[in-house]
Amino acid sequence: MGAQTNAAPIIIKRKRVSGGDGHHGGAWKVAYADFVTAMMAFFMLMWLLNATTETQRKGLADYFSPTIPVNPVSGGGEGAFGGNNMFSEQTMVMDGSGAAKRHPMIARRARGSVGVNPDGGKKKSADFSTLEAQLLGRTGESMVSDKVLKHIVTRVTDEGLVVELFDTDDQPLFESGTGDPTPMMRALALLVARSSDLVTNAVAVEGHVRASPVVLVRDPSWDLSTARAQVVRQMLQDKGVAKPRLDRVTGHADRKLSSENPMAARNNRIEIIFLRNS
């Protein structure tokens, strides 16, 4: 018989937990909401890229990019940034300056042109991308119809931006054999005149006509091409293009064909050239 003890017995009570069909948490809802927000931001970005011009996008990029004043002559200058003022907006880079003293320092010696205008601004190269996008209806706010766009072709040359306005087989720009513009030509002239405000370049107007199907005693193509160019020049002026910007008006008759077929309607065209600044 075992020894007697006064220790109380240890009782282990096991509790059964039931009801496992309760709430499991909402972490998946947070993840789904983040996904939807990201997709909405992505589609808004795609829409903004399509609705803005190259110039507007560059402006936005420049806004978020810090600009630091940089002087092409580094170190050792007498003034801050090599100029006369410590504030960047009042400091101009030297252009052929110096050589006024008997023994000028290196930073003050004349160096010739460094690509800066006398007023302190950098020279601007001709950029027709915004104007071209406006004429071709590539901007988000463009209201140019497809019927009008069928008559416009642009190209950039050494001379400048060439805007071709041409006949199609079913829609001429001038009444046959005359210099009287059709409603389509008037709509095109209005489009070009309004878009021309995006630049300040001089404008040249050139007229071209197709070859005649028969040999005539007197070739009317010279007078006809010149007359049509003059009509377009007058329409541009009437619709807001400043008279001093109209640099020249030329008629080329049928000497510069655009199509291999000399009598094709495509050869009836007006070329409006936004000339590069000299």
LOZA-468791 format. One record per residue (C-alpha): z, x, y. Coordinates in steps of 0.2 Angstrom, whole numbers, padded with zeros to 4 digits, always signed. Layout:
<pts>
ZXY/...
</pts>
This chain:
<pts>
+0000+0000+0000/-0005+0007+0016/+0006+0011+0030/+0010-0002+0043/+0004+0000+0061/+0007-0009+0078/-0011-0005+0085/-0020-0020+0090/-0037-0023+0081/-0053-0019+0091/-0064-0035+0092/-0082-0032+0097/-0091-0048+0104/-0110-0048+0104/-0118-0060+0117/-0135-0066+0113/-0147-0067+0128/-0160-0081+0128/-0173-0087+0140/-0186-0073+0141/-0199-0084+0149/-0192-0081+0167/-0200-0073+0182/-0208-0056+0179/-0210-0050+0198/-0225-0051+0210/-0231-0033+0211/-0248-0038+0206/-0249-0049+0221/-0246-0035+0233/-0259-0024+0224/-0272-0038+0225/-0268-0041+0243/-0271-0023+0247/-0287-0023+0237/-0294-0038+0247/-0289-0030+0264/-0298-0014+0259/-0314-0024+0254/-0313-0033+0271/-0311-0017+0281/-0326-0010+0271/-0338-0024+0274/-0333-0024+0293/-0337-0006+0293/-0354-0009+0286/-0357-0023+0298/-0352-0012+0313/-0363+0002+0307/-0378-0010+0307/-0374-0019+0323/-0372-0003+0334/-0384+0009+0341/-0384+0028+0338/-0378+0031+0356/-0364+0018+0354/-0358+0026+0337/-0358+0043+0345/-0348+0037+0360/-0335+0030+0347/-0335+0047+0338/-0332+0056+0354/-0318+0045+0359/-0308+0050+0344/-0313+0068+0345/-0303+0079+0357/-0313+0089+0369/-0307+0106+0374/-0314+0115+0390/-0323+0130+0384/-0330+0144+0395/-0344+0155+0389/-0335+0170+0397/-0319+0173+0387/-0304+0181+0394/-0300+0192+0408/-0306+0180+0422/-0297+0180+0439/-0295+0161+0439/-0290+0148+0425/-0305+0145+0413/-0315+0157+0423/-0317+0145+0437/-0308+0140+0453/-0296+0127+0447/-0284+0125+0432/-0290+0107+0429/-0305+0106+0417/-0314+0091+0427/-0314+0102+0443/-0319+0119+0434/-0337+0122+0434/-0345+0136+0422/-0353+0149+0433/-0372+0149+0433/-0379+0165+0440/-0364+0167+0450/-0356+0183+0455/-0364+0200+0461/-0357+0195+0479/-0344+0209+0479/-0349+0228+0479/-0341+0231+0462/-0340+0214+0453/-0330+0212+0437/-0339+0208+0421/-0335+0189+0422/-0341+0188+0440/-0358+0197+0437/-0374+0187+0438/-0380+0182+0421/-0395+0170+0425/-0397+0153+0418/-0385+0147+0404/-0392+0130+0402/-0382+0122+0416/-0388+0112+0431/-0383+0118+0449/-0371+0102+0450/-0362+0108+0435/-0369+0096+0422/-0377+0101+0406/-0396+0099+0405/-0400+0084+0395/-0415+0084+0382/-0425+0069+0381/-0418+0056+0368/-0428+0041+0365/-0419+0035+0349/-0410+0021+0358/-0426+0015+0367/-0436+0016+0351/-0423+0006+0342/-0423-0007+0355/-0442-0009+0355/-0442-0010+0336/-0428-0023+0335/-0416-0012+0326/-0401-0016+0336/-0389-0029+0331/-0391-0039+0347/-0410-0039+0346/-0419-0055+0348/-0437-0048+0345/-0446-0060+0334/-0456-0053+0319/-0472-0059+0326/-0470-0048+0341/-0464-0033+0330/-0481-0034+0321/-0490-0027+0337/-0478-0012+0340/-0478+0005+0333/-0469+0020+0341/-0470+0039+0339/-0462+0054+0347/-0474+0068+0353/-0473+0083+0364/-0478+0072+0378/-0465+0059+0375/-0462+0042+0367/-0478+0034+0364/-0477+0015+0362/-0493+0007+0354/-0497-0011+0357/-0512-0016+0347/-0522-0031+0341/-0521-0039+0324/-0535-0048+0315/-0527-0065+0319/-0519-0061+0336/-0527-0051+0350/-0518-0045+0365/-0533-0049+0377/-0546-0062+0378/-0562-0056+0369/-0572-0044+0381/-0560-0046+0396/-0545-0040+0404/-0536-0056+0403/-0519-0054+0393/-0514-0067+0380/-0496-0074+0379/-0493-0061+0366/-0497-0047+0378/-0486-0054+0391/-0472-0055+0379/-0474-0037+0374/-0475-0031+0392/-0459-0040+0396/-0450-0032+0381/-0456-0015+0386/-0451-0018+0404/-0434-0023+0399/-0431-0009+0387/-0437+0004+0400/-0421+0002+0409/-0413+0012+0395/-0421+0028+0401/-0427+0035+0418/-0443+0044+0412/-0460+0042+0421/-0472+0030+0412/-0490+0032+0408/-0502+0018+0403/-0518+0021+0393/-0531+0009+0387/-0541+0010+0371/-0555-0002+0364/-0564-0003+0348/-0583+0002+0347/-0596-0011+0350/-0606-0017+0334/-0622-0015+0343/-0630-0002+0355/-0629-0008+0373/-0639-0002+0387/-0623-0001+0397/-0607+0004+0388/-0593-0008+0395/-0579+0000+0385/-0575+0012+0399/-0572-0001+0412/-0564-0013+0399/-0551+0000+0393/-0547+0005+0411/-0546-0013+0417/-0534-0018+0403/-0523-0003+0407/-0522-0008+0425/-0517-0025+0420/-0503-0019+0409/-0497-0007+0423/-0497-0022+0435/-0487-0033+0423/-0474-0019+0420/-0472-0017+0438/-0470-0036+0441/-0457-0037+0427/-0446-0024+0435/-0452-0006+0431/-0451+0004+0448/-0467+0008+0455/-0463+0027+0457/-0460+0028+0438/-0478+0023+0435/-0486+0040+0434/-0504+0037+0428/-0516+0024+0421/-0531+0030+0410/-0545+0021+0401/-0551+0030+0385/-0565+0018+0380/-0568+0020+0361/-0566+0039+0361/-0549+0039+0352/-0549+0028+0338/-0534+0023+0328/-0543+0016+0313/-0556+0024+0302/-0567+0009+0305/-0573+0010+0323/-0575-0009+0325/-0557-0013+0318/-0546-0024+0329/-0533-0010+0327/-0542+0001+0339/-0540-0012+0353/-0523-0006+0359/-0513-0001+0374/-0502+0015+0374/-0487+0015+0385/-0480+0033+0386/-0462+0037+0392/-0466+0055+0398/-0453+0069+0395/-0445+0075+0410/-0452+0092+0416/
</pts>
